[in-house]
Each structure stands twice: as C-alpha cells, then as structure tokens.
Amino acid sequence: MTAKPTTARNTSLFGWWRSAQSASQERLQLRLESLVVLIGLCIVMSLLSPFFLSVSNFLNILLATATIGVLAIAATFVISSGGLDLSLGSVMGLSGVVGAYVAVTIGAPAGFGVLGCLVAGSLAGFVNGFLVTRAGVPAFIVTLGMLGLARGLALVISDGRVIYGLPPELIYLGQGRPFGIPMPVIILIVTALVTHYILAFTRFGRYTLAIGDNENAVRTSGINVERHRLILYTLSGGLAGLAGMLFMARINAGDPTAGITYELTAITAAIIGGTNLFGGRGSILGTIIGALIMGVLQNGLNLLAVQSYYQQMAIGAVLILAVFIDQYQFRKEAKV
Amino acid sequence: MSLLKLTNIRKSFGAVDVLHGVNLEVTAGEVIGLVGDNGAGKSTLMKTITGMYTADDGEITMNGQSIMDLDPGKRRALGIEMIYQDLALAKQQDVASNIFLGREPVKKFLGVLPGMVDKRTMDKKAQEMIDRLGAHLPSINRPVGSFSGGQQQTVAIARALTFDPKLVIMDEPTAALAVREVQSVLELIRSLKAEGISVILISHRLNDVLGVTDRIVVLRQGVATTNLETKQTTMTEVVSAIVGGNDMAEAAAHESAG
C-alpha cells in the first residue's frame, strides 16, 4: 500500500504483528484479533473433543451458521451506518411464510417462491427505511414495531400453521450438496464475498460507514443521506428475506415462528466481528468470523455434551468480552 | 468580475426570520470578512450558499448562472467549498477517506468488478495535499479522530482545497487554534487569494479579519448593513457597525483591550 517508514520495530515479533494487523485492516477491513480468537477456539475445541477436527463437522458448523450469517450481514450494514434493525428475525419468518405460500398454497413455480421470499423481505425493509428517513421515527421504534408487524402478518398469512411440502427445487436450495458442500453454505459464502466487496471497497460502503460516523459530514459532501439509509434498510430486509428462504428450504416448510430472537444473535455476531454498535466501523468478513466464533463455540460445547443453558451463558460472555477488547484497543489507539 | 452574487436572500425557520433580504457580491480572488454579532445570520447565510439550506426567497448566481436549484453536491462541483466550524469530519475514517468523501476515484477490481474505490490514488493525493499545506500528520492512515484539533483542521482545509475550488467559505477557522496555527491559516488565505480563489472568512477575531481581508461586510439582524473597504476602515468603525452605533466607544475600547 502506501510507503510507510519502516521502523526498527518491524523486525521484532511485536512489530510483525502490528504490520500484519494494519495490512489486514487496510486491505481486507478485517481486524486480525477476531481471526486469532476463532483459530484459538478451534485449537482448544480440537484438543478437548476428538470429533471436532473433521471436514464433516466443519461443514456442520458452516451449515448451522448459514442462516444467522446472512442475517448478521444485514445487521452489519445497518449498524455500521449508525442504524438498528430489530425486525430481522421476524422479517425472516415472514419471508419464509410468503415463499412457502407462493410455492405451495398458490402452487407457483419454485423460482417464484424464491422471489416471494426476497420481495417480502425487501418490502418490509423498505417500509422500515421509509419510516426512519421520511417520517422521522427513530430506527429502534420503527424496527421494534416491524418486529411485531411482520411476525403477526406471517401468522395471518399462514393462519398460524406451518406450510409444508415445498417443490424439490426449493428443497435443493436448503438440503442439496453439490460437491459435498451444503447449498446454504455456498449461498452464505457467495453472499459474504459480494457484500464484503460492497461494504469495504465501493463508494456505497464508504458512505455507509461515514454516515454512521458523522451524518452531517456526509451531507455537506453532497451525498443524499436519506436515500442511502432507505437503500440500507431495504437491503437489510432483502438479506433477511434470503435468510428466510434458506431456513424455509432447509426445514422444507414455511414456519411462521421461524427466526424468533434471531435478530439478537445476528447483532451479537456483528458486534463480536468488530462492528461499532454506534456506527462508523464494520466489516462483513469480521461479521462472518464473529458468526463462526459463536458457531464453533456452540458446536464444541455440544460435542462436549455441555447443557444448552451454559451455551447461552458462554455466548453472552463472549459478546461482552469482545466489546471490552475492542474498546480497550480503540482507547489505546486513540491515545498514541 | 463578479463570481458569486446574492440578491435579496430571505430565510426563516418557522416563526423566526433569520435573513431579511441580504445582498452580497464576491469577485474572483477577493477575500471578504463576514462579521456580525451572534445570531446575526452569518452561518445561515453561508449555508444557503453551499445548499445545505434553501433560501425562501432571492437569487444566488455563480458566474451569472443561477445555482438556486442545485443540491450541495452540484454546488461543490461548481467550486463552492466550505470549512465548517465543527469541521464536519468522519472521525473514525482516515485522512484520504475524509478528503475524498463524495468524490472517490474508482477503478475496476482485477480488471473486472466495477466500482472499487482507488484507495492508493486517494492516499497519494491526500499526502500531496497535506504536504502542500506544510502540515505534519502522524500518519495519513490513522482515523482523524486520533489527531489534535489543529491537525483535524488541516484535514478539513485539505478537503476544501483538493478539488480546485473557486470560492472557499471558512466559518470560524481560527477559533480553536493556537497562535502559530492561526498564523498559518491567515497565510493560507493570502496564498489562496494569490491563486485567484475567493474567500469568505467568518470570524469573531477582528484583528485577523482586518489583517487579511479586502472588504468587510457586516451582517446585523439578518441584513448586510455595512460594506467597508478594509484598507480605509478601523477597528472602531467595524465594531460600531456590528453593535449598531450606540455603545460604540465602550465596545471598541473593550475590543482593542482584548
């Protein structure tokens, strides 16, 4: 990148770490600490359980992470712009129901089922964005309202029942395994790569972070902040729709209760991955690593037959620890 | 030749009338001091020029063309830049990101994917600009929030100057600066003038205004009441125009004492 003056420190181990850190931050918008935590966690788990270190187990972890991962990507976009989307889980549930309704109840071709999920999610997101930017209602309230609205609508559409019996093409999206890799994992990886590119390297991504940082600075630069926010919430809803599609296809049903409290898990993954809760900083690769840290933790504790109650405690503790480390680092950097 | 011309600008916020028909003309390469009491409408007037506020009535032309219907981005493209009192920086982003905000150069990633922001070019140009301003920053890859007030000011100035401005509006650029930094801002204003760039300087420090401007415009209760040639005026005359004549002697004494 830029020609930095090479100091003598760069030869030491500490210096090497610092330069690797800034290189990964510069080129990938990724904080190395979270990657180190993930690898460390994997090493500990493989020492504790003989079943942990295998290709099939890793695919299991990825598969379990797919839905949350896509939701966490949505959360990253909105939170790093200084917003909040509490409706992710409900919109995901609504989208799955709409997709299943279109493909099963109406009997439209499978492609329309996928489209139904994405459109339903995007529309809900658009309504969120419209209310936040044009009506001036705080994002917390709007998306909290949408959390109830979308869940209720999902129950109305499905009449409170699970819609079973998807066409095989849809089921393939959730259960198919081309080259032995589960389809949801492939979709997650593609989505993550595309969205990482957008957030880290395009103007759209830069404006997203800058809006979260200082909305007024962006406005004085001549960028339409309201329109950008509207697009972000719509994107967030669309990604929740994609997550709803993945979940629906995996369980072969549109379940109106799908995704309850998933928004909290998604936000947790984004924060563990280094997204600033108050906006201005965030990276999709970081978020995916955050989601994987939670996935590995859950999987490892399962393999060790630890009660699920303790798993919840572990994830809560990891969240607080991650934010503590992040703030500590940030304060240290600000002092230099 | 007149670069920017404001005619009868009016602006009110709800029931509060801030500007009651302001006329102002700026010629190319002219440095104008805009002074007035707190609440006289200085910042509001400047924001109607940059497009952050839309004037309720009146006309603004640049080189004879009306710019009233243009959004802030288009007005920036015409060469109107403003350095805000609060600097308007994105504190967690680095120097280049702030300087190029809204105008990032793009290239294709691996020659295929469109829309990749060309960070290398941005960093290079940002460094050049900072060097040209004669400033020293710890590193241009650090978030600007980690810099001192003067260094942040440098970034805000660099942002206003990188894209060949025609007119630079500075809202209290020296209020938060140490003595030496104030001198370098004043130097900068002189060198902008030498390059034919117009400057509107808003400041409460009348010594600075008297030292660097060609003309001083006094805004009083939403009207540009007085227009003074800097060479032919005195501190007393400026202060009297700001406060409105009555308490002139006392106010002038206070100002020259401070």
Interface residues (C-beta under 8 A of the other chain):
Chain A: M1 T2 K4 S22 E26 Y197 F201 T202 R203 F204 R206 Y207 L209 A210 D213 N214 N216 A217 V218 R219 T220 S221 G222 I223 N224 N276 G280 R281 E333 A334 V336
Chain B: T50 G51 M52 D71 P72 G73 K74 R75 R76 A77 M82 Y84 D86 A88 L89 A90 K91 Q92 Q93 S97 N98 L101 G102 R103 E104 V106 F109 L113 G115 M116 V117 K119 R120 D123 K124 Q127 P138 S139 I140 N141 R142 P143 G145 S146
